[in-house]
Amino acid sequence: MSDLQARPLGELIQIRKGKKPASVSPRQQNEAQRPYLLIDSFGGNYKSFTDDTSCPYAKADETLLVWDGERCGLTSTGHEGYIGSTLSAICTTNENLEPNYLFHFLVSKQKEIRNSAEGTGVPHVSRRSLEDLEIVIPPLPEQKKIAEILSGIDRVIYSTSTARDRLFLLKKSLCLKLLATESKQCRQSKFSDVCIKIQDGTHFSPQSKDGNCLYITSKNIRPGRLDLSSINWISTEEHNTIYKRCQVQKGDILLTKDGANTGNACLNTLEEEFSLLSSVAFLRPNPSYCDANYMLQWIMSVAFQNEIQQEMSGNAISRLTLTKINNLSISLPPLEKQKEIAETLLSIDNQCKSYESKIDSFQMLKQAISADLLSGRKRVSI
């Protein structure tokens, strides 16, 4: 007889929805006040405190679940305080269900919980769908061992993410120092003066999505990299018509000019031709005056991103026109100095990418292990 049980989650848990307190303080003012837990608290950063005992209270071993909003289904644990109005606290009511095992089960079901969310305006977790989730329950010692394995992977992901974030802050500081120095010492040049070509893509709605020609949108442009995890295809006929207008080359800088991610930029690293939507512009620096990697670092710098935001301020729609892009400015030291600065900053970028790759690998490993251990397909020896 198997020692595994499978039961509906609703039979084993209690759900306590948070609420907004009567008052909050930006710092703890007395011993009665405790953290007011919001989504921002998931990183361990507590910005608000309250002593309103009418709010539900969460203990550190309970799971906090984002109940309302676009991030519904997101989970965290290890927090103690009063529960915010967009969160719920979930605790076990059965002595045979270990709290940390429950947490990892809910983490594994995050996508499913989010996909079953209700509401046409602000989505919220479906209590019925949550309670109908079937959880496999091995003996308590095995639950604790599984939770220990998965928490160990989480700690590795966290430490790797922390190392990446430190590098990112180092680059941000170094970038500010290097580029600010050049800004003071060198004259400002317009992009139009140092680029051979500045052009945006074409307005079009693909008629065919099963072709063999690639097209790029603003969603594919990430800070410093071209993201092809979501690939778009059009027919050869459409591509031939569109490509005549903007013939992007390898090494050109791609810059998003429309939407929420306006200002994202990366180098085109593709050998093959592709079509470009109007939400993206491309810049081709003149190699005699401007190093492409230097220009890319300049575009990604905080100071330049602030300049972009100022250019768009007052607009109902976030948009960079070609005229505005042409008139944006850059400080250019001698070409060799540009390459030296770009090489220094790129080396940090590459280290950050290495950490990102490790984080992705650990997350995939955890996902695979979670699927096996939490379903009972694989058992752990105690």
TORKOL-4160 file (C-alpha; in steps of 0.2 Angstrom, whole numbers, padded with zeros to 4 digits, m for minus):
382
<pt num="1" X="0000" Y="0000" Z="0000"/>
<pt num="2" X="0007" Y="0017" Z="m0005"/>
<pt num="3" X="0011" Y="0029" Z="0009"/>
<pt num="4" X="0007" Y="0044" Z="m0003"/>
<pt num="5" X="m0009" Y="0053" Z="m0001"/>
<pt num="6" X="m0017" Y="0065" Z="m0014"/>
<pt num="7" X="m0030" Y="0077" Z="m0007"/>
<pt num="8" X="m0038" Y="0094" Z="m0013"/>
<pt num="9" X="m0028" Y="0108" Z="m0005"/>
<pt num="10" X="m0044" Y="0116" Z="0002"/>
<pt num="11" X="m0046" Y="0102" Z="0014"/>
<pt num="12" X="m0029" Y="0106" Z="0022"/>
<pt num="13" X="m0027" Y="0125" Z="0022"/>
<pt num="14" X="m0034" Y="0141" Z="0029"/>
<pt num="15" X="m0034" Y="0157" Z="0018"/>
<pt num="16" X="m0034" Y="0174" Z="0027"/>
<pt num="17" X="m0036" Y="0189" Z="0015"/>
<pt num="18" X="m0027" Y="0205" Z="0020"/>
<pt num="19" X="m0034" Y="0222" Z="0022"/>
<pt num="20" X="m0029" Y="0240" Z="0022"/>
<pt num="21" X="m0025" Y="0246" Z="0040"/>
<pt num="22" X="m0032" Y="0262" Z="0047"/>
<pt num="23" X="m0015" Y="0270" Z="0047"/>
<pt num="24" X="0003" Y="0266" Z="0043"/>
<pt num="25" X="0020" Y="0273" Z="0047"/>
<pt num="26" X="0036" Y="0274" Z="0036"/>
<pt num="27" X="0046" Y="0267" Z="0051"/>
<pt num="28" X="0042" Y="0258" Z="0067"/>
<pt num="29" X="0037" Y="0270" Z="0080"/>
<pt num="30" X="0033" Y="0259" Z="0095"/>
<pt num="31" X="0034" Y="0241" Z="0100"/>
<pt num="32" X="0016" Y="0237" Z="0095"/>
<pt num="33" X="0019" Y="0241" Z="0077"/>
<pt num="34" X="0024" Y="0227" Z="0065"/>
<pt num="35" X="0028" Y="0227" Z="0046"/>
<pt num="36" X="0013" Y="0230" Z="0035"/>
<pt num="37" X="0017" Y="0217" Z="0022"/>
<pt num="38" X="0015" Y="0221" Z="0003"/>
<pt num="39" X="0022" Y="0214" Z="m0013"/>
<pt num="40" X="0038" Y="0225" Z="m0011"/>
<pt num="41" X="0041" Y="0216" Z="0006"/>
<pt num="42" X="0044" Y="0199" Z="m0003"/>
<pt num="43" X="0062" Y="0205" Z="m0005"/>
<pt num="44" X="0064" Y="0208" Z="0014"/>
<pt num="45" X="0062" Y="0227" Z="0012"/>
<pt num="46" X="0049" Y="0233" Z="0025"/>
<pt num="47" X="0044" Y="0251" Z="0021"/>
<pt num="48" X="0027" Y="0252" Z="0031"/>
<pt num="49" X="0022" Y="0248" Z="0049"/>
<pt num="50" X="0006" Y="0247" Z="0058"/>
<pt num="51" X="m0002" Y="0242" Z="0074"/>
<pt num="52" X="m0020" Y="0240" Z="0067"/>
<pt num="53" X="m0024" Y="0223" Z="0075"/>
<pt num="54" X="m0040" Y="0222" Z="0064"/>
<pt num="55" X="m0028" Y="0217" Z="0050"/>
<pt num="56" X="m0024" Y="0198" Z="0048"/>
<pt num="57" X="m0007" Y="0193" Z="0055"/>
<pt num="58" X="0005" Y="0182" Z="0046"/>
<pt num="59" X="0018" Y="0171" Z="0054"/>
<pt num="60" X="0035" Y="0168" Z="0047"/>
<pt num="61" X="0031" Y="0149" Z="0042"/>
<pt num="62" X="0016" Y="0154" Z="0032"/>
<pt num="63" X="0015" Y="0157" Z="0014"/>
<pt num="64" X="0010" Y="0174" Z="0007"/>
<pt num="65" X="0001" Y="0174" Z="m0009"/>
<pt num="66" X="m0002" Y="0189" Z="m0021"/>
<pt num="67" X="m0021" Y="0188" Z="m0022"/>
<pt num="68" X="m0025" Y="0204" Z="m0033"/>
<pt num="69" X="m0017" Y="0212" Z="m0048"/>
<pt num="70" X="m0006" Y="0207" Z="m0062"/>
<pt num="71" X="0006" Y="0198" Z="m0051"/>
<pt num="72" X="m0007" Y="0187" Z="m0043"/>
<pt num="73" X="m0001" Y="0169" Z="m0039"/>
<pt num="74" X="0016" Y="0176" Z="m0034"/>
<pt num="75" X="0022" Y="0168" Z="m0017"/>
<pt num="76" X="0034" Y="0171" Z="m0003"/>
<pt num="77" X="0038" Y="0165" Z="0014"/>
<pt num="78" X="0048" Y="0170" Z="0030"/>
<pt num="79" X="0039" Y="0186" Z="0033"/>
<pt num="80" X="0030" Y="0191" Z="0049"/>
<pt num="81" X="0018" Y="0206" Z="0050"/>
<pt num="82" X="0001" Y="0212" Z="0046"/>
<pt num="83" X="m0005" Y="0207" Z="0029"/>
<pt num="84" X="m0008" Y="0220" Z="0015"/>
<pt num="85" X="m0025" Y="0221" Z="0006"/>
<pt num="86" X="m0018" Y="0213" Z="m0010"/>
<pt num="87" X="m0011" Y="0198" Z="m0001"/>
<pt num="88" X="m0017" Y="0182" Z="0007"/>
<pt num="89" X="m0009" Y="0172" Z="0020"/>
<pt num="90" X="m0010" Y="0153" Z="0018"/>
<pt num="91" X="m0007" Y="0141" Z="0032"/>
<pt num="92" X="m0009" Y="0122" Z="0035"/>
<pt num="93" X="m0023" Y="0116" Z="0046"/>
<pt num="94" X="m0017" Y="0098" Z="0045"/>
<pt num="95" X="m0003" Y="0091" Z="0056"/>
<pt num="96" X="0003" Y="0080" Z="0042"/>
<pt num="97" X="0006" Y="0094" Z="0030"/>
<pt num="98" X="0023" Y="0103" Z="0033"/>
<pt num="99" X="0022" Y="0122" Z="0030"/>
<pt num="100" X="0038" Y="0124" Z="0019"/>
<pt num="101" X="0032" Y="0109" Z="0008"/>
<pt num="102" X="0016" Y="0118" Z="0006"/>
<pt num="103" X="0025" Y="0134" Z="0001"/>
<pt num="104" X="0035" Y="0125" Z="m0013"/>
<pt num="105" X="0020" Y="0116" Z="m0019"/>
<pt num="106" X="0011" Y="0134" Z="m0021"/>
<pt num="107" X="0027" Y="0140" Z="m0030"/>
<pt num="108" X="0026" Y="0126" Z="m0042"/>
<pt num="109" X="0008" Y="0130" Z="m0046"/>
<pt num="110" X="0011" Y="0149" Z="m0048"/>
<pt num="111" X="0007" Y="0149" Z="m0067"/>
<pt num="112" X="m0008" Y="0138" Z="m0065"/>
<pt num="113" X="m0015" Y="0149" Z="m0051"/>
<pt num="114" X="m0012" Y="0165" Z="m0061"/>
<pt num="115" X="m0020" Y="0157" Z="m0077"/>
<pt num="116" X="m0036" Y="0153" Z="m0067"/>
<pt num="117" X="m0038" Y="0171" Z="m0060"/>
<pt num="118" X="m0055" Y="0179" Z="m0061"/>
<pt num="119" X="m0060" Y="0197" Z="m0064"/>
<pt num="120" X="m0061" Y="0207" Z="m0080"/>
<pt num="121" X="m0053" Y="0223" Z="m0073"/>
<pt num="122" X="m0041" Y="0219" Z="m0059"/>
<pt num="123" X="m0038" Y="0200" Z="m0059"/>
<pt num="124" X="m0038" Y="0190" Z="m0043"/>
<pt num="125" X="m0035" Y="0172" Z="m0037"/>
<pt num="126" X="m0050" Y="0160" Z="m0039"/>
<pt num="127" X="m0052" Y="0153" Z="m0022"/>
<pt num="128" X="m0062" Y="0138" Z="m0029"/>
<pt num="129" X="m0048" Y="0134" Z="m0041"/>
<pt num="130" X="m0034" Y="0136" Z="m0028"/>
<pt num="131" X="m0044" Y="0125" Z="m0016"/>
<pt num="132" X="m0047" Y="0112" Z="m0030"/>
<pt num="133" X="m0028" Y="0110" Z="m0033"/>
<pt num="134" X="m0023" Y="0092" Z="m0029"/>
<pt num="135" X="m0008" Y="0090" Z="m0018"/>
<pt num="136" X="0002" Y="0074" Z="m0016"/>
<pt num="137" X="0007" Y="0071" Z="0003"/>
<pt num="138" X="0022" Y="0060" Z="0007"/>
<pt num="139" X="0026" Y="0056" Z="0025"/>
<pt num="140" X="0032" Y="0071" Z="0035"/>
<pt num="141" X="0050" Y="0067" Z="0036"/>
<pt num="142" X="0050" Y="0066" Z="0017"/>
<pt num="143" X="0041" Y="0082" Z="0015"/>
<pt num="144" X="0054" Y="0091" Z="0026"/>
<pt num="145" X="0068" Y="0083" Z="0015"/>
<pt num="146" X="0060" Y="0089" Z="m0001"/>
<pt num="147" X="0057" Y="0106" Z="0006"/>
<pt num="148" X="0075" Y="0106" Z="0011"/>
<pt num="149" X="0082" Y="0102" Z="m0006"/>
<pt num="150" X="0071" Y="0115" Z="m0015"/>
<pt num="151" X="0075" Y="0128" Z="m0002"/>
<pt num="152" X="0094" Y="0124" Z="m0005"/>
<pt num="153" X="0092" Y="0128" Z="m0023"/>
<pt num="154" X="0083" Y="0144" Z="m0019"/>
<pt num="155" X="0097" Y="0149" Z="m0008"/>
<pt num="156" X="0109" Y="0146" Z="m0023"/>
<pt num="157" X="0098" Y="0156" Z="m0035"/>
<pt num="158" X="0097" Y="0170" Z="m0022"/>
<pt num="159" X="0116" Y="0171" Z="m0019"/>
<pt num="160" X="0119" Y="0171" Z="m0038"/>
<pt num="161" X="0106" Y="0185" Z="m0040"/>
<pt num="162" X="0114" Y="0195" Z="m0027"/>
<pt num="163" X="0132" Y="0193" Z="m0035"/>
<pt num="164" X="0124" Y="0199" Z="m0052"/>
<pt num="165" X="0115" Y="0214" Z="m0044"/>
<pt num="166" X="0131" Y="0219" Z="m0036"/>
<pt num="167" X="0140" Y="0219" Z="m0053"/>
<pt num="168" X="0126" Y="0228" Z="m0060"/>
<pt num="169" X="0128" Y="0242" Z="m0047"/>
<pt num="170" X="0146" Y="0242" Z="m0050"/>
<pt num="171" X="0144" Y="0245" Z="m0068"/>
<pt num="172" X="0131" Y="0258" Z="m0065"/>
<pt num="173" X="0143" Y="0268" Z="m0054"/>
<pt num="174" X="0158" Y="0265" Z="m0066"/>
<pt num="175" X="0147" Y="0270" Z="m0081"/>
<pt num="176" X="0142" Y="0286" Z="m0072"/>
<pt num="177" X="0160" Y="0290" Z="m0068"/>
<pt num="178" X="0167" Y="0286" Z="m0085"/>
<pt num="179" X="0154" Y="0294" Z="m0096"/>
<pt num="180" X="0152" Y="0309" Z="m0085"/>
<pt num="181" X="0170" Y="0312" Z="m0086"/>
<pt num="182" X="0170" Y="0312" Z="m0105"/>
<pt num="183" X="0154" Y="0322" Z="m0105"/>
<pt num="184" X="0164" Y="0336" Z="m0096"/>
<pt num="185" X="0180" Y="0335" Z="m0107"/>
<pt num="186" X="0172" Y="0332" Z="m0124"/>
<pt num="187" X="0161" Y="0342" Z="m0135"/>
<pt num="188" X="0143" Y="0336" Z="m0137"/>
<pt num="189" X="0138" Y="0329" Z="m0155"/>
<pt num="190" X="0121" Y="0325" Z="m0161"/>
<pt num="191" X="0118" Y="0307" Z="m0166"/>
<pt num="192" X="0114" Y="0313" Z="m0184"/>
<pt num="193" X="0132" Y="0320" Z="m0185"/>
<pt num="194" X="0140" Y="0304" Z="m0180"/>
<pt num="195" X="0129" Y="0291" Z="m0188"/>
<pt num="196" X="0129" Y="0286" Z="m0206"/>
<pt num="197" X="0111" Y="0281" Z="m0205"/>
<pt num="198" X="0096" Y="0283" Z="m0193"/>
<pt num="199" X="0080" Y="0274" Z="m0198"/>
<pt num="200" X="0065" Y="0266" Z="m0191"/>
<pt num="201" X="0055" Y="0251" Z="m0196"/>
<pt num="202" X="0039" Y="0250" Z="m0206"/>
<pt num="203" X="0021" Y="0250" Z="m0201"/>
<pt num="204" X="0013" Y="0234" Z="m0206"/>
<pt num="205" X="0002" Y="0220" Z="m0199"/>
<pt num="206" X="0009" Y="0203" Z="m0205"/>
<pt num="207" X="m0004" Y="0194" Z="m0215"/>
<pt num="208" X="0005" Y="0177" Z="m0213"/>
<pt num="209" X="0013" Y="0171" Z="m0197"/>
<pt num="210" X="0020" Y="0154" Z="m0203"/>
<pt num="211" X="0033" Y="0161" Z="m0216"/>
<pt num="212" X="0051" Y="0159" Z="m0214"/>
<pt num="213" X="0057" Y="0177" Z="m0213"/>
<pt num="214" X="0060" Y="0185" Z="m0196"/>
<pt num="215" X="0054" Y="0202" Z="m0190"/>
<pt num="216" X="0059" Y="0211" Z="m0175"/>
<pt num="217" X="0048" Y="0221" Z="m0163"/>
<pt num="218" X="0051" Y="0232" Z="m0147"/>
<pt num="219" X="0047" Y="0216" Z="m0137"/>
<pt num="220" X="0063" Y="0208" Z="m0144"/>
<pt num="221" X="0074" Y="0223" Z="m0138"/>
<pt num="222" X="0081" Y="0221" Z="m0120"/>
<pt num="223" X="0094" Y="0232" Z="m0112"/>
<pt num="224" X="0110" Y="0226" Z="m0120"/>
<pt num="225" X="0104" Y="0211" Z="m0129"/>
<pt num="226" X="0093" Y="0204" Z="m0143"/>
<pt num="227" X="0080" Y="0193" Z="m0136"/>
<pt num="228" X="0073" Y="0180" Z="m0148"/>
<pt num="229" X="0064" Y="0169" Z="m0135"/>
<pt num="230" X="0048" Y="0175" Z="m0144"/>
<pt num="231" X="0051" Y="0173" Z="m0163"/>
<pt num="232" X="0040" Y="0182" Z="m0176"/>
<pt num="233" X="0039" Y="0176" Z="m0194"/>
<pt num="234" X="0032" Y="0183" Z="m0210"/>
<pt num="235" X="0031" Y="0177" Z="m0228"/>
<pt num="236" X="0046" Y="0179" Z="m0240"/>
<pt num="237" X="0035" Y="0191" Z="m0251"/>
<pt num="238" X="0031" Y="0202" Z="m0236"/>
<pt num="239" X="0049" Y="0203" Z="m0231"/>
<pt num="240" X="0055" Y="0207" Z="m0248"/>
<pt num="241" X="0043" Y="0222" Z="m0248"/>
<pt num="242" X="0047" Y="0228" Z="m0231"/>
<pt num="243" X="0066" Y="0226" Z="m0231"/>
<pt num="244" X="0068" Y="0238" Z="m0245"/>
<pt num="245" X="0065" Y="0252" Z="m0233"/>
<pt num="246" X="0076" Y="0248" Z="m0219"/>
<pt num="247" X="0091" Y="0236" Z="m0223"/>
<pt num="248" X="0098" Y="0233" Z="m0205"/>
<pt num="249" X="0115" Y="0227" Z="m0204"/>
<pt num="250" X="0125" Y="0217" Z="m0192"/>
<pt num="251" X="0132" Y="0229" Z="m0179"/>
<pt num="252" X="0119" Y="0242" Z="m0180"/>
<pt num="253" X="0111" Y="0248" Z="m0164"/>
<pt num="254" X="0093" Y="0244" Z="m0162"/>
<pt num="255" X="0083" Y="0256" Z="m0151"/>
<pt num="256" X="0065" Y="0255" Z="m0146"/>
<pt num="257" X="0055" Y="0271" Z="m0149"/>
<pt num="258" X="0037" Y="0267" Z="m0144"/>
<pt num="259" X="0029" Y="0259" Z="m0129"/>
<pt num="260" X="0033" Y="0255" Z="m0111"/>
<pt num="261" X="0051" Y="0249" Z="m0114"/>
<pt num="262" X="0056" Y="0265" Z="m0125"/>
<pt num="263" X="0074" Y="0268" Z="m0124"/>
<pt num="264" X="0080" Y="0249" Z="m0123"/>
<pt num="265" X="0094" Y="0246" Z="m0135"/>
<pt num="266" X="0106" Y="0232" Z="m0141"/>
<pt num="267" X="0117" Y="0228" Z="m0155"/>
<pt num="268" X="0111" Y="0218" Z="m0170"/>
<pt num="269" X="0120" Y="0201" Z="m0169"/>
<pt num="270" X="0111" Y="0192" Z="m0182"/>
<pt num="271" X="0119" Y="0187" Z="m0199"/>
<pt num="272" X="0102" Y="0185" Z="m0208"/>
<pt num="273" X="0091" Y="0198" Z="m0214"/>
<pt num="274" X="0075" Y="0203" Z="m0204"/>
<pt num="275" X="0061" Y="0215" Z="m0206"/>
<pt num="276" X="0059" Y="0229" Z="m0193"/>
<pt num="277" X="0043" Y="0236" Z="m0185"/>
<pt num="278" X="0040" Y="0255" Z="m0183"/>
<pt num="279" X="0042" Y="0253" Z="m0164"/>
<pt num="280" X="0061" Y="0251" Z="m0167"/>
<pt num="281" X="0074" Y="0262" Z="m0175"/>
<pt num="282" X="0092" Y="0257" Z="m0180"/>
<pt num="283" X="0107" Y="0268" Z="m0179"/>
<pt num="284" X="0123" Y="0265" Z="m0189"/>
<pt num="285" X="0137" Y="0274" Z="m0181"/>
<pt num="286" X="0151" Y="0280" Z="m0193"/>
<pt num="287" X="0166" Y="0269" Z="m0188"/>
<pt num="288" X="0178" Y="0284" Z="m0191"/>
<pt num="289" X="0171" Y="0294" Z="m0177"/>
<pt num="290" X="0160" Y="0283" Z="m0166"/>
<pt num="291" X="0162" Y="0265" Z="m0159"/>
<pt num="292" X="0146" Y="0256" Z="m0159"/>
<pt num="293" X="0149" Y="0248" Z="m0142"/>
<pt num="294" X="0153" Y="0265" Z="m0135"/>
<pt num="295" X="0137" Y="0272" Z="m0142"/>
<pt num="296" X="0127" Y="0257" Z="m0135"/>
<pt num="297" X="0134" Y="0260" Z="m0117"/>
<pt num="298" X="0130" Y="0278" Z="m0119"/>
<pt num="299" X="0112" Y="0275" Z="m0123"/>
<pt num="300" X="0110" Y="0263" Z="m0109"/>
<pt num="301" X="0118" Y="0275" Z="m0096"/>
<pt num="302" X="0106" Y="0282" Z="m0083"/>
<pt num="303" X="0110" Y="0300" Z="m0088"/>
<pt num="304" X="0105" Y="0296" Z="m0106"/>
<pt num="305" X="0090" Y="0287" Z="m0101"/>
<pt num="306" X="0084" Y="0302" Z="m0091"/>
<pt num="307" X="0087" Y="0313" Z="m0106"/>
<pt num="308" X="0075" Y="0301" Z="m0116"/>
<pt num="309" X="0062" Y="0302" Z="m0103"/>
<pt num="310" X="0063" Y="0321" Z="m0103"/>
<pt num="311" X="0061" Y="0321" Z="m0122"/>
<pt num="312" X="0045" Y="0311" Z="m0120"/>
<pt num="313" X="0038" Y="0321" Z="m0105"/>
<pt num="314" X="0021" Y="0329" Z="m0109"/>
<pt num="315" X="0017" Y="0316" Z="m0122"/>
<pt num="316" X="0001" Y="0306" Z="m0120"/>
<pt num="317" X="0010" Y="0291" Z="m0129"/>
<pt num="318" X="0028" Y="0287" Z="m0125"/>
<pt num="319" X="0037" Y="0289" Z="m0141"/>
<pt num="320" X="0053" Y="0294" Z="m0148"/>
<pt num="321" X="0052" Y="0302" Z="m0165"/>
<pt num="322" X="0066" Y="0300" Z="m0178"/>
<pt num="323" X="0068" Y="0319" Z="m0177"/>
<pt num="324" X="0071" Y="0318" Z="m0158"/>
<pt num="325" X="0083" Y="0303" Z="m0160"/>
<pt num="326" X="0093" Y="0313" Z="m0173"/>
<pt num="327" X="0095" Y="0327" Z="m0160"/>
<pt num="328" X="0100" Y="0317" Z="m0145"/>
<pt num="329" X="0118" Y="0321" Z="m0140"/>
<pt num="330" X="0133" Y="0310" Z="m0136"/>
<pt num="331" X="0151" Y="0315" Z="m0130"/>
<pt num="332" X="0164" Y="0307" Z="m0140"/>
<pt num="333" X="0182" Y="0306" Z="m0134"/>
<pt num="334" X="0196" Y="0299" Z="m0146"/>
<pt num="335" X="0191" Y="0283" Z="m0154"/>
<pt num="336" X="0204" Y="0273" Z="m0145"/>
<pt num="337" X="0197" Y="0280" Z="m0128"/>
<pt num="338" X="0179" Y="0275" Z="m0134"/>
<pt num="339" X="0184" Y="0257" Z="m0137"/>
<pt num="340" X="0194" Y="0257" Z="m0120"/>
<pt num="341" X="0178" Y="0263" Z="m0111"/>
<pt num="342" X="0167" Y="0251" Z="m0120"/>
<pt num="343" X="0178" Y="0236" Z="m0117"/>
<pt num="344" X="0178" Y="0239" Z="m0098"/>
<pt num="345" X="0159" Y="0241" Z="m0097"/>
<pt num="346" X="0156" Y="0226" Z="m0109"/>
<pt num="347" X="0167" Y="0215" Z="m0098"/>
<pt num="348" X="0155" Y="0218" Z="m0083"/>
<pt num="349" X="0140" Y="0215" Z="m0095"/>
<pt num="350" X="0148" Y="0198" Z="m0099"/>
<pt num="351" X="0150" Y="0194" Z="m0081"/>
<pt num="352" X="0132" Y="0199" Z="m0078"/>
<pt num="353" X="0126" Y="0188" Z="m0092"/>
<pt num="354" X="0136" Y="0173" Z="m0085"/>
<pt num="355" X="0127" Y="0175" Z="m0069"/>
<pt num="356" X="0110" Y="0176" Z="m0078"/>
<pt num="357" X="0114" Y="0160" Z="m0087"/>
<pt num="358" X="0118" Y="0152" Z="m0071"/>
<pt num="359" X="0102" Y="0158" Z="m0063"/>
<pt num="360" X="0092" Y="0152" Z="m0078"/>
<pt num="361" X="0100" Y="0135" Z="m0076"/>
<pt num="362" X="0097" Y="0134" Z="m0058"/>
<pt num="363" X="0078" Y="0139" Z="m0061"/>
<pt num="364" X="0076" Y="0126" Z="m0074"/>
<pt num="365" X="0084" Y="0113" Z="m0062"/>
<pt num="366" X="0072" Y="0117" Z="m0048"/>
<pt num="367" X="0057" Y="0117" Z="m0060"/>
<pt num="368" X="0062" Y="0099" Z="m0065"/>
<pt num="369" X="0066" Y="0093" Z="m0048"/>
<pt num="370" X="0050" Y="0101" Z="m0041"/>
<pt num="371" X="0039" Y="0092" Z="m0054"/>
<pt num="372" X="0046" Y="0075" Z="m0050"/>
<pt num="373" X="0047" Y="0077" Z="m0031"/>
<pt num="374" X="0031" Y="0086" Z="m0028"/>
<pt num="375" X="0021" Y="0074" Z="m0039"/>
<pt num="376" X="0028" Y="0059" Z="m0030"/>
<pt num="377" X="0036" Y="0052" Z="m0047"/>
<pt num="378" X="0052" Y="0052" Z="m0038"/>
<pt num="379" X="0055" Y="0049" Z="m0019"/>
<pt num="380" X="0069" Y="0054" Z="m0008"/>
<pt num="381" X="0076" Y="0042" Z="0005"/>
<pt num="382" X="0076" Y="0048" Z="0023"/>
